[in-house]
């Protein structure tokens, strides 16, 4: 009887540890793959009297909004003064959304909590961790935003 109880307890303990580990270490999504599932619709923006691409985010990407995520990409500086706002691109600068014709799903703006500890070079591959925000309406901002981010060594 005691042996059966010990076996049952061990199984229960194993199940509890497995469940707790899955809660603590939720798998990090491949954000670039999720970003690429976003569809864009061209609509007239009356304020600017121009057509812009507006995103329709997939549900599986929306599930990550407001959560901490990790993203790696090519570093593109845009705020030279403080170095706390940067763009990560899926592609090097010559192929990125701004210069090379890639789509808006290939770039994310990153707002760092603090300046990088060293000078980063354009097109250097970096990884960041921060809170994912999705932007549907503000044409003055990128669609994919990572806030309160830090660079991962």
N, C-alpha and C positions, 0 to 999 in steps of 0.2 A: 504494500500500500504506500509506504513512504517513498519507494523508488518511483512509483507512478506519479506521486505528487511532485517529486523533484523534477521529473521529466516534464510535467505540465508547467511547472514554474519556469524551467529553463526555456521552454517554447514561448511562454508568455513574455518573459524578459527579452528574448531575442526579437520578438515581434515589436515590443515597445521601443527597443533601441533602434530598430530599423525604421519605424515610423518617425521617431524623433530626429534621426539623421536626415530623413528626406525633408522634414520641415526646415531644419537648420541649413542644409546645403542644397537648396533648390537649384536645379541646373540652370546655368546661364544660357539664355537663348542666343542663337546666331542672329544678331540684330540686322546685319546686312541682308540676310535672307528674308527676314520679316519685313524690312523696309521695302524690299523689291516686290513684295506682294501688294503694296499700296498702289491703287489705281488713281490716276490724275485726270480731272475733267477741266477743260478750258472754259472759263466763265469770265464775263465782263465784270471788271471792278469799276464801279461808277466814280469812286473817289479819284482814281487815276485815269479814268477813261481809256483803259487798256484791258486786254485779255491776259489772265493769269491762269496757271495750273493750280487747281485746288485738289487736295488729297481726299481720298476715301479710304480710311485706314481699315485693314482687316481686323476682325475680332481677336485673332490670336496675338496681334500686336497691341491692341487696346488693353489686353489682359496684363501687359507689362507696364502700362502707364502708371506713374506714381511710385514705381518700385525701383530699387537699386539694380542697375545693370552694368555690364562691362562692355566696352567697345574698343576695338583696335583699328587703327587706320593711319593714313598718311597725314601728317601734321601740316596744316596750312595756317600761318598766322594772319590775323585780320585786325587785331587791336594792338598795334605796336607799342602804344603808350604804357599799358598796364600788363599786357601779356596774359590777362585772365580770361579773355574771350578768344577762342580759337575754333577752327573748323577741322573736323576729321573727315577725310575722304576715303572712299573705298579704293580709289585710284590715285596715282601720282598726279601732281598739279597739272601737267600737260594734258592729262586725260580727264580731269575732273569736270564737274558740272559747270563751273564758271568759265574754264578755258578750253576744254576739250570735247564738249558735246555729250557728256554723260548726263543721265537724268537726275532729277531732284532727289530721287531715292538713294543716291550715292554720296550724299553729304549730310553731316550733322553738325550743329553748332554746339560747342561745349563751353559752359561757364564754370571756370575753375574757382575753387574756394580761395586758393592762394596762387601766387606766381610760381612757375616751375622753379625748382632749385638750381637749374642750370639752363643755359641758352639752348633752345631746341632749334634744329635746322628744318627748313622747309623740306617736305617729303620724308622726314624721319618717321619711322613707324613707331607710334606710341599707343599705349593702352590707358584708358581712363575708366573710372568707376564713378557713377553718379545716378541721379534720379531722372528717369525718362519722362519727358513731357512731349505730347503730340500737339502740333499747331495746325489747326484747320483753316483759320480765317485771316490771320495777320500776315499780309503779303510783305511786310517789312522785316519779317523773321523767317528763318528756315523752318521746314515742317517737322524736323526731328531735332529735339533739344535735349541736352543732358545738363542738368543743373546740379549745383553743389558738388561738382566733380573734383576728383583728385587724380593725378597721374600715378599709375601703378608702375613701380620700378621693374 
